[in-house]
Amino acid sequence: MSTAPTEPPAGPPTVADALRFAFGTLTVLPVRLTRWDRATARGGMLCAPVAGLVVGVCAAALGTVLLLLGGGPLLAAVGTVAVPAALTRGLHLDGLADTADGLGSGKPAADALRIMKQSDIGPFGVIVLLLALLAQVAAVSELYAAGWAAGAVAAVAGAVTARLALTLASRTGVPAARPEGLGAAVAGTVPGRVAAVVAVLVLVAAAAAGLGAYGGPYGALHTAVAVLLGLGAAELLLRHCRRRLGGVTGDVFGGLAETAGLVTVVVLALG
């Protein structure tokens, strides 16, 4: 992921600045950050679902190709799950593991944050990471078994929902747990009403995708419900982190993204 620029910002950020922030902080795609300030962070987090769309399309493409080449649903699912990990260098998965270690320690906020900042992964993190990856592969495999379109839409829906959870977690009123890092850069930057509008747009798009992939109105409703439940699970984790840690960190953002994406694909598979 790109580093922050040293040049001071000049004038209001553009849409291009916002997109560069989103892709530069949420993916490893070769995007150079031109600004690192609160206004650009606001735009970047509003564009986070766009970054998720690109990641999801790449994941769906690999999974579909593997399936059509005769690799089978399981291999297609492994490829699909591997792409987001590769396009983020595993940072969201690392955030999930670190958040699990911090929350699972049962220690006060300062100690839990110190545990999360350490480079190693503890037992809670290992268990949560392993189960999360297994659940993702199992769910996506079930969907590919129903057809390439079902698996592909799930891959995209999960990736977009994961990044939409970050947009909602960046809303005003959600504090940072530390004075530095990505959490501090984006915490509280997105107006709540604007975040809600972005969420509605994603829900409508998800329902439209589910309409064709999962068969009529039920498919549209099922996909929209899956996205809602994914966001709901991330919101529950966010509230717990606010109580236990005092706010959000970069690791918490990773945990929120992985939680939202996982719940979304699991709910789609259960249908």
Secondary structure, 3 states (H helix, E strand, C coil): CCCCCCCCCCCCCCHHHHHHHHHHHHCCCCCCCCCCCHHHHHHHHHCHHHHHHHHHHHHHHHHHHHHHCCCHHHHHHHHHHHHHHHHCCCHHHHHHHHHHHHHHCCCCHHHHHHHHHCCCCCHHHHHHHHHHHHHHHHHHHHHHHCCHHHHHHHHHHHHHHHHHHHHHHCECCCCECCCCCHHHHHCCCECHHHHHHHHHHHHHHHHHHHHHHCCHHHHHHHHHHHHHHHHHHHHHHHHHHHHHHCCECHHHHHHHHHHHHHHHHHHHHHC
